[in-house]
Structures are given as C-alpha cells and as structure tokens.
Amino acid sequence: MNAVKVDSAKRIRLTVLTPGDYYEPEVRGGDAEEITLRRMPPPRRRFTRLEALRAIEKSPLRFTHSWDQVKEETRG
C-alpha cells in the first residue's frame, strides 16, 4: 500500500474501506507510531420509547410485588 497523507480535517482516505463501516483503531507505540484498524459490527440500534413499551408488554415476565414493596425489600 502506498503512503497516504492526513488532510486538514485529520482524515485519511483509504480506498479499501467502505463508507459506513465501523473500525476500531488500535494504537501501538507512544507517539501513534503504528495504528491497526479492526473491523467491527455496526452498533445496535436503540429502541424508541414506543418500541420499548411494546417489548415490555409482550414480555412474559411479570412483577409479583408493587414498586413500593420492591423498594422496601431492596433498600431496607
């Protein structure tokens, strides 16, 4: 691979990488002498509030005590 130059926005353009992919940099050496990029899976999408409430309703888990009873048991 040929040498690449960092632009004024601190970016490096590598033609083998695909836009939108995620990479984790591993810096070796004190002055960033060597940087290894490791491809990572994309982060999981967060639930919206509505999706979270629907998932809670669909869950087979049910509380057997009220919130006040749980608080009393756990906080004494």
C-alpha positions as CSV (number, residue, x, y, z in Angstrom):
1,M,0.0,0.0,0.0
2,N,1.3,3.5,-0.8
3,A,1.8,6.2,1.8
4,V,-1.2,8.4,2.5
5,K,-1.4,12.0,3.8
6,V,-3.6,13.3,6.5
7,D,-5.7,16.2,5.3
8,S,-6.5,19.4,7.3
9,A,-9.6,17.8,8.8
10,K,-7.4,15.0,10.2
11,R,-8.8,12.4,7.8
12,I,-7.1,9.6,5.8
13,R,-8.7,8.3,2.7
14,L,-8.2,4.5,2.2
15,T,-9.7,3.1,-1.0
16,V,-10.1,-0.4,0.5
17,L,-12.5,0.8,3.2
18,T,-16.2,1.1,2.6
19,P,-18.1,4.2,3.8
20,G,-20.5,3.4,6.7
21,D,-18.4,0.5,8.0
22,Y,-17.1,0.7,11.6
23,Y,-13.5,0.2,12.5
24,E,-11.8,0.2,15.9
25,P,-8.3,1.7,16.0
26,E,-5.6,0.0,18.0
27,V,-2.7,2.4,18.6
28,R,0.7,0.9,19.3
29,G,3.7,2.9,20.4
30,G,3.9,6.1,22.4
31,D,3.5,8.6,19.5
32,A,0.9,6.6,17.5
33,E,3.7,5.1,15.5
34,E,1.5,2.2,14.4
35,I,-2.3,2.1,14.1
36,T,-4.2,-1.0,13.3
37,L,-7.8,-0.8,12.2
38,R,-10.1,-3.7,13.2
39,R,-13.5,-4.0,11.5
40,M,-16.3,-4.1,14.0
41,P,-20.0,-4.9,13.6
42,P,-22.3,-1.9,13.5
43,P,-23.7,-0.7,16.8
44,R,-27.1,-1.9,17.8
45,R,-29.9,0.5,17.1
46,R,-31.6,1.8,20.2
47,F,-35.3,1.2,20.8
48,T,-37.6,4.1,20.6
49,R,-39.8,4.7,23.6
50,L,-42.8,3.1,21.9
51,E,-40.8,0.0,20.8
52,A,-39.5,-0.4,24.4
53,L,-43.0,-0.1,25.9
54,R,-44.4,-2.7,23.4
55,A,-41.5,-5.1,24.2
56,I,-42.2,-4.8,27.9
57,E,-45.9,-5.5,27.3
58,K,-45.1,-8.6,25.2
59,S,-42.6,-9.9,27.8
60,P,-43.8,-13.0,29.7
61,L,-42.1,-11.6,32.9
62,R,-44.5,-10.1,35.4
63,F,-43.8,-8.3,38.7
64,T,-45.4,-10.0,41.7
65,H,-44.9,-7.0,44.0
66,S,-45.6,-3.3,43.8
67,W,-42.8,-0.9,43.2
68,D,-43.0,0.3,46.8
69,Q,-42.7,-3.3,48.1
70,V,-39.7,-3.9,45.9
71,K,-38.1,-0.6,47.1
72,E,-38.6,-1.6,50.7
73,E,-37.1,-5.0,50.2
74,T,-34.0,-3.8,48.4
75,R,-33.3,-0.6,50.4
76,G,-34.4,-1.8,53.8
